[in-house]
Amino acid sequence: MGIREKMFVSLSDKNQDKVSGWLIRTGLALRVPPFKTWLRAFECWGADPLELREAFAQARDAGPSLATSWHKVAKEIQDLAHIVAGAGETELARELYFRAALYYLAADWVTQSPRASLRNYTSAMPCFDRFRMLTTPPIAKIDFPYPLGMLTAHFRLPLTGPAPFPAVVILQGNDTVKEWMVALEELALAWGMATLTVDQPGWGESGLTGNRCRSAQDLQICAQLTVDFLQGHPQICPDAIGIFGMDLGGLLALYCAGLTPCFAAAAGLGSIFYVKKVWQRMPALQRRRIYRYTGLETPDELARWSDRLEIEATLSEVRCPTLIVHGEKDTLVDPENACALAGAVRGETQVEIVPDEDHLCTQTLFAGVADCIFNWFADHLKRQVRRSNVRRAGWLALQEAAFKCPVTVS
């Protein structure tokens, strides 16, 4: 982290907002590292660089003004999508609906009030639903009953290849929600794996139903719900379920693997280990999102929250193979976090530091890094599928020998 960035995060939240507003009004925001990194990541998820710049050019601050700009750009793209869809250009309409949904949800990045957040999602979901209906393989929306509200997820199966399939659960980071993860889902599907992309408690649509990520129990319930769903699905191999996340989601993915032994592999990108240290140097705009997800209000409450999770003790319960990928020049989450995570888990661990890369490896995320991650998942999980098939064949052989007649399984 450079001197100017350190000076910025040392300011009060109010003064950070003033500086951010000035940077946006003057057009300098696109040159500032935190904004640049976020925008590069947003482009990775499918945003158009010119449309991103248009939204910033129309805004005057980092709060309601920027949110309004996102809505204006999103509405223009949505209207164009309707016209294109009416003309029968299905593939182009699909892309436009997706970008419109992204931009409505980008407004949520600078939203603080629950009412404004609800407006963002109310605007985004019709666009994303149109996108879902035009997408192959289909994106099925799943609602899991939860003690408070529900958890929402997107489930996808490969179109080709032999079932049962391995599956990867995808959790969200500090700045993402499940709707942004389509590109990662496509990679997993290309490697022959199903995906279950989850808004964990407090995040995205799940958080809109009132739940928050307040304790280890919340994450335990989330992990168990996903595992139960996948293990109960007839086209999923119950012994070949992995879990993946980025940023805070990378820590939570490994944490969930420590909470339940059912995960056969776990991986994280740009994952946090030194939670308090990272949050202390995090800009107010991003830190507010942590408050929203957890329902906490002060730095002290947040520090006690991380203590209650007993992160190191839980990570020591991880027995499955783990992959930890980190950008060498990550200024938000130092690469030392990757080494610390590797030291905390007990299973077979592989650490990859990507040269010259930032927090989420945005320059090469879809030019090699993400492909390597899901190749790693495919290698480990398909091995589990083969082992499961061998065990199943042996069981059937025993049954046939015992009853002296063929055993058929529908």
Contacts in CASP RR format, 6 or more apart in sequence:
PFRMAT RR
TARGET T0000
AUTHOR 0000-0000-0000
METHOD contacts of the structure
MODEL  1
MGIREKMFVSLSDKNQDKVSGWLIRTGLALRVPPFKTWLRAFECWGADPL
ELREAFAQARDAGPSLATSWHKVAKEIQDLAHIVAGAGETELARELYFRA
ALYYLAADWVTQSPRASLRNYTSAMPCFDRFRMLTTPPIAKIDFPYPLGM
LTAHFRLPLTGPAPFPAVVILQGNDTVKEWMVALEELALAWGMATLTVDQ
PGWGESGLTGNRCRSAQDLQICAQLTVDFLQGHPQICPDAIGIFGMDLGG
LLALYCAGLTPCFAAAAGLGSIFYVKKVWQRMPALQRRRIYRYTGLETPD
ELARWSDRLEIEATLSEVRCPTLIVHGEKDTLVDPENACALAGAVRGETQ
VEIVPDEDHLCTQTLFAGVADCIFNWFADHLKRQVRRSNVRRAGWLALQE
AAFKCPVTVS
1 9 0 8 1.000
1 281 0 8 1.000
1 331 0 8 1.000
1 332 0 8 1.000
2 33 0 8 1.000
2 331 0 8 1.000
5 33 0 8 1.000
5 34 0 8 1.000
5 331 0 8 1.000
6 281 0 8 1.000
8 16 0 8 1.000
8 19 0 8 1.000
8 283 0 8 1.000
9 16 0 8 1.000
9 280 0 8 1.000
9 281 0 8 1.000
9 282 0 8 1.000
9 283 0 8 1.000
9 284 0 8 1.000
11 19 0 8 1.000
13 284 0 8 1.000
13 287 0 8 1.000
13 288 0 8 1.000
16 283 0 8 1.000
16 284 0 8 1.000
16 285 0 8 1.000
17 61 0 8 1.000
17 62 0 8 1.000
17 63 0 8 1.000
17 284 0 8 1.000
17 285 0 8 1.000
20 29 0 8 1.000
20 61 0 8 1.000
20 62 0 8 1.000
20 285 0 8 1.000
21 29 0 8 1.000
21 60 0 8 1.000
21 61 0 8 1.000
21 62 0 8 1.000
21 63 0 8 1.000
22 28 0 8 1.000
23 29 0 8 1.000
23 32 0 8 1.000
23 35 0 8 1.000
24 56 0 8 1.000
24 59 0 8 1.000
24 60 0 8 1.000
24 61 0 8 1.000
24 62 0 8 1.000
24 65 0 8 1.000
24 66 0 8 1.000
25 60 0 8 1.000
25 61 0 8 1.000
27 56 0 8 1.000
27 57 0 8 1.000
29 35 0 8 1.000
29 56 0 8 1.000
29 62 0 8 1.000
30 36 0 8 1.000
30 39 0 8 1.000
30 53 0 8 1.000
30 56 0 8 1.000
33 331 0 8 1.000
34 283 0 8 1.000
34 285 0 8 1.000
34 286 0 8 1.000
34 332 0 8 1.000
37 332 0 8 1.000
37 358 0 8 1.000
37 359 0 8 1.000
37 360 0 8 1.000
37 362 0 8 1.000
38 109 0 8 1.000
38 175 0 8 1.000
39 47 0 8 1.000
39 49 0 8 1.000
39 52 0 8 1.000
40 358 0 8 1.000
40 362 0 8 1.000
40 363 0 8 1.000
41 175 0 8 1.000
41 359 0 8 1.000
41 360 0 8 1.000
41 362 0 8 1.000
41 365 0 8 1.000
42 52 0 8 1.000
42 102 0 8 1.000
42 106 0 8 1.000
43 49 0 8 1.000
43 52 0 8 1.000
43 362 0 8 1.000
44 183 0 8 1.000
44 360 0 8 1.000
44 362 0 8 1.000
44 365 0 8 1.000
44 366 0 8 1.000
45 102 0 8 1.000
45 176 0 8 1.000
45 180 0 8 1.000
45 181 0 8 1.000
45 182 0 8 1.000
45 183 0 8 1.000
46 98 0 8 1.000
46 99 0 8 1.000
46 102 0 8 1.000
46 183 0 8 1.000
47 99 0 8 1.000
47 102 0 8 1.000
47 103 0 8 1.000
47 106 0 8 1.000
48 99 0 8 1.000
51 73 0 8 1.000
51 77 0 8 1.000
51 99 0 8 1.000
51 103 0 8 1.000
54 69 0 8 1.000
54 73 0 8 1.000
55 66 0 8 1.000
55 69 0 8 1.000
55 70 0 8 1.000
55 72 0 8 1.000
55 73 0 8 1.000
55 103 0 8 1.000
55 106 0 8 1.000
56 66 0 8 1.000
56 69 0 8 1.000
58 69 0 8 1.000
58 72 0 8 1.000
58 73 0 8 1.000
59 65 0 8 1.000
59 66 0 8 1.000
59 68 0 8 1.000
59 69 0 8 1.000
62 110 0 8 1.000
62 285 0 8 1.000
63 110 0 8 1.000
63 111 0 8 1.000
63 112 0 8 1.000
64 110 0 8 1.000
64 116 0 8 1.000
66 107 0 8 1.000
66 110 0 8 1.000
67 107 0 8 1.000
67 108 0 8 1.000
67 110 0 8 1.000
67 111 0 8 1.000
67 116 0 8 1.000
67 120 0 8 1.000
68 107 0 8 1.000
70 103 0 8 1.000
70 104 0 8 1.000
70 106 0 8 1.000
70 107 0 8 1.000
71 103 0 8 1.000
71 104 0 8 1.000
71 107 0 8 1.000
71 120 0 8 1.000
71 123 0 8 1.000
73 103 0 8 1.000
74 99 0 8 1.000
74 100 0 8 1.000
74 101 0 8 1.000
74 102 0 8 1.000
74 103 0 8 1.000
74 104 0 8 1.000
74 106 0 8 1.000
74 107 0 8 1.000
74 123 0 8 1.000
74 124 0 8 1.000
74 127 0 8 1.000
75 100 0 8 1.000
75 123 0 8 1.000
77 96 0 8 1.000
77 99 0 8 1.000
77 100 0 8 1.000
77 103 0 8 1.000
78 96 0 8 1.000
78 97 0 8 1.000
78 100 0 8 1.000
78 127 0 8 1.000
80 96 0 8 1.000
81 93 0 8 1.000
81 96 0 8 1.000
81 97 0 8 1.000
81 100 0 8 1.000
81 127 0 8 1.000
81 130 0 8 1.000
84 92 0 8 1.000
84 93 0 8 1.000
84 96 0 8 1.000
85 93 0 8 1.000
85 97 0 8 1.000
85 130 0 8 1.000
86 93 0 8 1.000
90 134 0 8 1.000
91 134 0 8 1.000
93 130 0 8 1.000
93 134 0 8 1.000
94 130 0 8 1.000
94 131 0 8 1.000
94 134 0 8 1.000
94 135 0 8 1.000
97 127 0 8 1.000
97 128 0 8 1.000
97 130 0 8 1.000
97 131 0 8 1.000
97 134 0 8 1.000
98 127 0 8 1.000
98 128 0 8 1.000
98 131 0 8 1.000
98 182 0 8 1.000
100 124 0 8 1.000
100 127 0 8 1.000
101 124 0 8 1.000
101 125 0 8 1.000
101 127 0 8 1.000
101 128 0 8 1.000
101 131 0 8 1.000
101 179 0 8 1.000
102 179 0 8 1.000
102 180 0 8 1.000
104 120 0 8 1.000
104 121 0 8 1.000
104 123 0 8 1.000
104 124 0 8 1.000
104 127 0 8 1.000
105 120 0 8 1.000
105 121 0 8 1.000
105 124 0 8 1.000
105 177 0 8 1.000
105 179 0 8 1.000
105 180 0 8 1.000
107 116 0 8 1.000
107 120 0 8 1.000
108 117 0 8 1.000
108 120 0 8 1.000
108 121 0 8 1.000
108 177 0 8 1.000
108 204 0 8 1.000
109 175 0 8 1.000
109 285 0 8 1.000
109 289 0 8 1.000
110 285 0 8 1.000
111 117 0 8 1.000
111 120 0 8 1.000
112 288 0 8 1.000
117 208 0 8 1.000
117 292 0 8 1.000
118 208 0 8 1.000
121 204 0 8 1.000
121 205 0 8 1.000
121 208 0 8 1.000
124 179 0 8 1.000
128 179 0 8 1.000
132 138 0 8 1.000
132 139 0 8 1.000
132 141 0 8 1.000
132 154 0 8 1.000
135 182 0 8 1.000
136 159 0 8 1.000
137 156 0 8 1.000
137 157 0 8 1.000
137 158 0 8 1.000
137 159 0 8 1.000
137 189 0 8 1.000
138 156 0 8 1.000
139 154 0 8 1.000
139 155 0 8 1.000
139 156 0 8 1.000
139 182 0 8 1.000
139 185 0 8 1.000
140 154 0 8 1.000
140 155 0 8 1.000
140 156 0 8 1.000
141 152 0 8 1.000
141 153 0 8 1.000
141 154 0 8 1.000
141 155 0 8 1.000
142 152 0 8 1.000
142 153 0 8 1.000
142 154 0 8 1.000
142 155 0 8 1.000
142 196 0 8 1.000
142 229 0 8 1.000
143 150 0 8 1.000
143 151 0 8 1.000
143 152 0 8 1.000
143 153 0 8 1.000
144 150 0 8 1.000
144 151 0 8 1.000
144 152 0 8 1.000
144 153 0 8 1.000
144 225 0 8 1.000
144 226 0 8 1.000
144 229 0 8 1.000
146 201 0 8 1.000
146 206 0 8 1.000
146 209 0 8 1.000
146 211 0 8 1.000
146 221 0 8 1.000
146 225 0 8 1.000
147 211 0 8 1.000
147 221 0 8 1.000
148 209 0 8 1.000
148 210 0 8 1.000
148 211 0 8 1.000
149 206 0 8 1.000
149 209 0 8 1.000
149 210 0 8 1.000
149 211 0 8 1.000
150 206 0 8 1.000
150 209 0 8 1.000
150 211 0 8 1.000
151 198 0 8 1.000
151 199 0 8 1.000
151 200 0 8 1.000
151 201 0 8 1.000
151 206 0 8 1.000
151 211 0 8 1.000
151 222 0 8 1.000
151 225 0 8 1.000
152 178 0 8 1.000
152 198 0 8 1.000
152 199 0 8 1.000
152 204 0 8 1.000
152 205 0 8 1.000
152 206 0 8 1.000
152 209 0 8 1.000
153 178 0 8 1.000
153 196 0 8 1.000
153 197 0 8 1.000
153 198 0 8 1.000
153 199 0 8 1.000
153 226 0 8 1.000
154 178 0 8 1.000
154 179 0 8 1.000
154 181 0 8 1.000
154 185 0 8 1.000
154 195 0 8 1.000
154 196 0 8 1.000
154 197 0 8 1.000
155 194 0 8 1.000
155 195 0 8 1.000
155 196 0 8 1.000
155 197 0 8 1.000
155 229 0 8 1.000
156 185 0 8 1.000
156 189 0 8 1.000
156 194 0 8 1.000
156 195 0 8 1.000
157 165 0 8 1.000
157 194 0 8 1.000
157 235 0 8 1.000
158 165 0 8 1.000
158 189 0 8 1.000
158 192 0 8 1.000
158 193 0 8 1.000
158 194 0 8 1.000
159 189 0 8 1.000
160 192 0 8 1.000
161 192 0 8 1.000
163 234 0 8 1.000
163 235 0 8 1.000
164 234 0 8 1.000
164 235 0 8 1.000
164 236 0 8 1.000
164 237 0 8 1.000
164 238 0 8 1.000
164 240 0 8 1.000
164 385 0 8 1.000
164 388 0 8 1.000
165 192 0 8 1.000
165 193 0 8 1.000
165 194 0 8 1.000
165 235 0 8 1.000
165 236 0 8 1.000
165 237 0 8 1.000
165 240 0 8 1.000
165 385 0 8 1.000
166 192 0 8 1.000
166 193 0 8 1.000
166 194 0 8 1.000
166 236 0 8 1.000
166 237 0 8 1.000
166 240 0 8 1.000
166 241 0 8 1.000
166 242 0 8 1.000
166 264 0 8 1.000
166 377 0 8 1.000
166 378 0 8 1.000
166 381 0 8 1.000
166 382 0 8 1.000
166 384 0 8 1.000
166 385 0 8 1.000
167 193 0 8 1.000
167 194 0 8 1.000
167 195 0 8 1.000
167 196 0 8 1.000
167 230 0 8 1.000
167 236 0 8 1.000
167 237 0 8 1.000
167 240 0 8 1.000
167 241 0 8 1.000
167 242 0 8 1.000
167 381 0 8 1.000
168 188 0 8 1.000
168 193 0 8 1.000
168 194 0 8 1.000
168 195 0 8 1.000
168 196 0 8 1.000
168 241 0 8 1.000
168 242 0 8 1.000
168 243 0 8 1.000
168 244 0 8 1.000
168 374 0 8 1.000
168 377 0 8 1.000
168 381 0 8 1.000
169 195 0 8 1.000
169 196 0 8 1.000
169 197 0 8 1.000
169 198 0 8 1.000
169 226 0 8 1.000
169 230 0 8 1.000
169 241 0 8 1.000
169 242 0 8 1.000
169 243 0 8 1.000
169 244 0 8 1.000
169 253 0 8 1.000
169 256 0 8 1.000
169 263 0 8 1.000
170 178 0 8 1.000
170 181 0 8 1.000
170 184 0 8 1.000
170 185 0 8 1.000
170 188 0 8 1.000
170 195 0 8 1.000
170 196 0 8 1.000
170 197 0 8 1.000
170 198 0 8 1.000
170 243 0 8 1.000
170 244 0 8 1.000
170 245 0 8 1.000
171 198 0 8 1.000
171 200 0 8 1.000
171 243 0 8 1.000
171 244 0 8 1.000
171 245 0 8 1.000
171 249 0 8 1.000
171 250 0 8 1.000
171 252 0 8 1.000
171 253 0 8 1.000
171 256 0 8 1.000
172 178 0 8 1.000
172 181 0 8 1.000
172 198 0 8 1.000
172 199 0 8 1.000
172 200 0 8 1.000
172 203 0 8 1.000
172 204 0 8 1.000
172 245 0 8 1.000
172 249 0 8 1.000
173 203 0 8 1.000
173 245 0 8 1.000
173 246 0 8 1.000
173 247 0 8 1.000
173 248 0 8 1.000
173 249 0 8 1.000
173 250 0 8 1.000
173 252 0 8 1.000
174 247 0 8 1.000
174 248 0 8 1.000
174 249 0 8 1.000
174 286 0 8 1.000
174 289 0 8 1.000
174 290 0 8 1.000
175 247 0 8 1.000
175 286 0 8 1.000
175 289 0 8 1.000
176 246 0 8 1.000
176 247 0 8 1.000
177 199 0 8 1.000
177 203 0 8 1.000
177 204 0 8 1.000
177 205 0 8 1.000
178 197 0 8 1.000
178 198 0 8 1.000
178 199 0 8 1.000
178 203 0 8 1.000
178 204 0 8 1.000
178 205 0 8 1.000
181 197 0 8 1.000
183 366 0 8 1.000
183 370 0 8 1.000
184 195 0 8 1.000
184 197 0 8 1.000
184 244 0 8 1.000
184 370 0 8 1.000
184 374 0 8 1.000
185 195 0 8 1.000
185 197 0 8 1.000
187 366 0 8 1.000
187 370 0 8 1.000
187 371 0 8 1.000
187 374 0 8 1.000
188 194 0 8 1.000
188 195 0 8 1.000
188 374 0 8 1.000
188 377 0 8 1.000
189 195 0 8 1.000
190 374 0 8 1.000
191 374 0 8 1.000
191 375 0 8 1.000
191 377 0 8 1.000
191 378 0 8 1.000
192 378 0 8 1.000
193 374 0 8 1.000
193 377 0 8 1.000
193 378 0 8 1.000
193 381 0 8 1.000
194 230 0 8 1.000
194 235 0 8 1.000
194 236 0 8 1.000
196 226 0 8 1.000
196 229 0 8 1.000
196 230 0 8 1.000
198 206 0 8 1.000
198 222 0 8 1.000
198 226 0 8 1.000
199 205 0 8 1.000
199 206 0 8 1.000
199 207 0 8 1.000
200 206 0 8 1.000
200 213 0 8 1.000
200 219 0 8 1.000
200 222 0 8 1.000
200 252 0 8 1.000
201 207 0 8 1.000
201 211 0 8 1.000
201 212 0 8 1.000
201 213 0 8 1.000
201 214 0 8 1.000
201 218 0 8 1.000
201 219 0 8 1.000
201 221 0 8 1.000
201 222 0 8 1.000
201 293 0 8 1.000
202 210 0 8 1.000
202 211 0 8 1.000
202 212 0 8 1.000
202 213 0 8 1.000
202 292 0 8 1.000
202 293 0 8 1.000
202 294 0 8 1.000
202 295 0 8 1.000
203 213 0 8 1.000
203 293 0 8 1.000
207 293 0 8 1.000
211 218 0 8 1.000
212 218 0 8 1.000
212 293 0 8 1.000
212 294 0 8 1.000
212 295 0 8 1.000
213 219 0 8 1.000
213 293 0 8 1.000
213 294 0 8 1.000
214 294 0 8 1.000
214 295 0 8 1.000
214 305 0 8 1.000
215 308 0 8 1.000
215 309 0 8 1.000
216 259 0 8 1.000
216 308 0 8 1.000
216 309 0 8 1.000
216 310 0 8 1.000
216 314 0 8 1.000
219 252 0 8 1.000
219 255 0 8 1.000
219 256 0 8 1.000
219 259 0 8 1.000
219 309 0 8 1.000
220 259 0 8 1.000
220 260 0 8 1.000
222 256 0 8 1.000
223 243 0 8 1.000
223 256 0 8 1.000
223 259 0 8 1.000
223 260 0 8 1.000
223 263 0 8 1.000
224 260 0 8 1.000
226 243 0 8 1.000
227 241 0 8 1.000
227 260 0 8 1.000
227 262 0 8 1.000
227 263 0 8 1.000
230 236 0 8 1.000
230 238 0 8 1.000
230 241 0 8 1.000
231 238 0 8 1.000
231 241 0 8 1.000
231 262 0 8 1.000
232 238 0 8 1.000
237 381 0 8 1.000
237 384 0 8 1.000
237 385 0 8 1.000
237 388 0 8 1.000
238 388 0 8 1.000
239 264 0 8 1.000
239 384 0 8 1.000
239 385 0 8 1.000
239 387 0 8 1.000
239 388 0 8 1.000
240 264 0 8 1.000
240 381 0 8 1.000
240 382 0 8 1.000
240 384 0 8 1.000
240 385 0 8 1.000
240 388 0 8 1.000
241 262 0 8 1.000
241 263 0 8 1.000
241 264 0 8 1.000
241 381 0 8 1.000
242 263 0 8 1.000
242 264 0 8 1.000
242 265 0 8 1.000
242 266 0 8 1.000
242 320 0 8 1.000
242 377 0 8 1.000
242 381 0 8 1.000
243 253 0 8 1.000
243 256 0 8 1.000
243 257 0 8 1.000
243 263 0 8 1.000
243 265 0 8 1.000
243 266 0 8 1.000
243 267 0 8 1.000
244 250 0 8 1.000
244 253 0 8 1.000
244 266 0 8 1.000
244 267 0 8 1.000
244 268 0 8 1.000
244 269 0 8 1.000
244 373 0 8 1.000
244 377 0 8 1.000
245 252 0 8 1.000
245 253 0 8 1.000
245 267 0 8 1.000
245 268 0 8 1.000
245 269 0 8 1.000
245 271 0 8 1.000
246 268 0 8 1.000
246 269 0 8 1.000
246 270 0 8 1.000
246 271 0 8 1.000
246 360 0 8 1.000
247 269 0 8 1.000
247 270 0 8 1.000
247 271 0 8 1.000
247 272 0 8 1.000
247 333 0 8 1.000
247 359 0 8 1.000
247 360 0 8 1.000
248 271 0 8 1.000
248 272 0 8 1.000
248 290 0 8 1.000
249 268 0 8 1.000
249 271 0 8 1.000
250 267 0 8 1.000
250 268 0 8 1.000
250 269 0 8 1.000
250 270 0 8 1.000
250 271 0 8 1.000
250 272 0 8 1.000
251 271 0 8 1.000
251 272 0 8 1.000
251 273 0 8 1.000
251 275 0 8 1.000
251 311 0 8 1.000
251 341 0 8 1.000
253 266 0 8 1.000
253 267 0 8 1.000
253 268 0 8 1.000
253 271 0 8 1.000
254 266 0 8 1.000
254 268 0 8 1.000
254 271 0 8 1.000
254 315 0 8 1.000
254 318 0 8 1.000
254 322 0 8 1.000
254 341 0 8 1.000
254 345 0 8 1.000
255 309 0 8 1.000
255 311 0 8 1.000
255 314 0 8 1.000
255 315 0 8 1.000
256 263 0 8 1.000
256 266 0 8 1.000
257 263 0 8 1.000
257 266 0 8 1.000
257 318 0 8 1.000
257 320 0 8 1.000
257 322 0 8 1.000
258 314 0 8 1.000
258 315 0 8 1.000
258 317 0 8 1.000
258 318 0 8 1.000
258 319 0 8 1.000
259 314 0 8 1.000
259 317 0 8 1.000
261 319 0 8 1.000
261 320 0 8 1.000
263 320 0 8 1.000
264 320 0 8 1.000
264 321 0 8 1.000
264 380 0 8 1.000
264 381 0 8 1.000
264 384 0 8 1.000
265 320 0 8 1.000
265 321 0 8 1.000
265 322 0 8 1.000
265 323 0 8 1.000
265 376 0 8 1.000
265 377 0 8 1.000
265 380 0 8 1.000
265 381 0 8 1.000
266 318 0 8 1.000
266 320 0 8 1.000
266 321 0 8 1.000
266 322 0 8 1.000
266 323 0 8 1.000
267 322 0 8 1.000
267 323 0 8 1.000
267 324 0 8 1.000
267 325 0 8 1.000
267 373 0 8 1.000
267 376 0 8 1.000
267 377 0 8 1.000
268 323 0 8 1.000
268 324 0 8 1.000
268 325 0 8 1.000
268 373 0 8 1.000
269 325 0 8 1.000
269 326 0 8 1.000
269 360 0 8 1.000
269 361 0 8 1.000
269 369 0 8 1.000
269 370 0 8 1.000
269 373 0 8 1.000
270 325 0 8 1.000
270 326 0 8 1.000
270 327 0 8 1.000
270 330 0 8 1.000
270 333 0 8 1.000
270 337 0 8 1.000
270 338 0 8 1.000
270 359 0 8 1.000
270 360 0 8 1.000
270 361 0 8 1.000
271 324 0 8 1.000
271 326 0 8 1.000
271 333 0 8 1.000
271 337 0 8 1.000
271 338 0 8 1.000
271 341 0 8 1.000
272 278 0 8 1.000
272 333 0 8 1.000
272 337 0 8 1.000
273 311 0 8 1.000
273 337 0 8 1.000
273 338 0 8 1.000
273 340 0 8 1.000
273 341 0 8 1.000
273 344 0 8 1.000
274 334 0 8 1.000
274 336 0 8 1.000
274 337 0 8 1.000
274 340 0 8 1.000
275 306 0 8 1.000
275 311 0 8 1.000
276 303 0 8 1.000
276 306 0 8 1.000
278 332 0 8 1.000
278 333 0 8 1.000
278 337 0 8 1.000
279 287 0 8 1.000
279 290 0 8 1.000
279 299 0 8 1.000
279 302 0 8 1.000
280 299 0 8 1.000
281 332 0 8 1.000
282 290 0 8 1.000
282 332 0 8 1.000
290 296 0 8 1.000
290 302 0 8 1.000
291 297 0 8 1.000
291 302 0 8 1.000
294 302 0 8 1.000
294 305 0 8 1.000
296 302 0 8 1.000
296 305 0 8 1.000
311 344 0 8 1.000
312 344 0 8 1.000
315 341 0 8 1.000
315 344 0 8 1.000
315 345 0 8 1.000
316 344 0 8 1.000
316 345 0 8 1.000
316 346 0 8 1.000
317 346 0 8 1.000
318 344 0 8 1.000
318 345 0 8 1.000
318 346 0 8 1.000
318 347 0 8 1.000
319 346 0 8 1.000
319 347 0 8 1.000
320 347 0 8 1.000
321 347 0 8 1.000
321 348 0 8 1.000
321 349 0 8 1.000
321 350 0 8 1.000
321 380 0 8 1.000
322 341 0 8 1.000
322 342 0 8 1.000
322 345 0 8 1.000
322 347 0 8 1.000
322 348 0 8 1.000
322 349 0 8 1.000
322 350 0 8 1.000
323 349 0 8 1.000
323 350 0 8 1.000
323 352 0 8 1.000
323 373 0 8 1.000
323 376 0 8 1.000
323 377 0 8 1.000
324 338 0 8 1.000
324 341 0 8 1.000
324 342 0 8 1.000
324 349 0 8 1.000
324 350 0 8 1.000
324 351 0 8 1.000
324 352 0 8 1.000
325 338 0 8 1.000
325 351 0 8 1.000
325 352 0 8 1.000
325 354 0 8 1.000
325 361 0 8 1.000
325 369 0 8 1.000
325 372 0 8 1.000
325 373 0 8 1.000
326 333 0 8 1.000
326 335 0 8 1.000
326 337 0 8 1.000
326 338 0 8 1.000
326 351 0 8 1.000
326 352 0 8 1.000
326 353 0 8 1.000
326 354 0 8 1.000
327 335 0 8 1.000
327 353 0 8 1.000
327 354 0 8 1.000
327 357 0 8 1.000
327 358 0 8 1.000
327 359 0 8 1.000
327 361 0 8 1.000
328 335 0 8 1.000
328 353 0 8 1.000
328 354 0 8 1.000
328 355 0 8 1.000
328 356 0 8 1.000
328 357 0 8 1.000
329 356 0 8 1.000
329 357 0 8 1.000
329 358 0 8 1.000
330 357 0 8 1.000
330 358 0 8 1.000
330 359 0 8 1.000
331 358 0 8 1.000
331 359 0 8 1.000
332 359 0 8 1.000
333 359 0 8 1.000
335 353 0 8 1.000
338 351 0 8 1.000
338 353 0 8 1.000
339 351 0 8 1.000
342 349 0 8 1.000
342 351 0 8 1.000
343 349 0 8 1.000
350 376 0 8 1.000
352 372 0 8 1.000
354 361 0 8 1.000
354 364 0 8 1.000
354 369 0 8 1.000
356 363 0 8 1.000
357 363 0 8 1.000
357 364 0 8 1.000
357 369 0 8 1.000
361 369 0 8 1.000
396 407 0 8 1.000
396 409 0 8 1.000
399 407 0 8 1.000
400 406 0 8 1.000
400 407 0 8 1.000
END
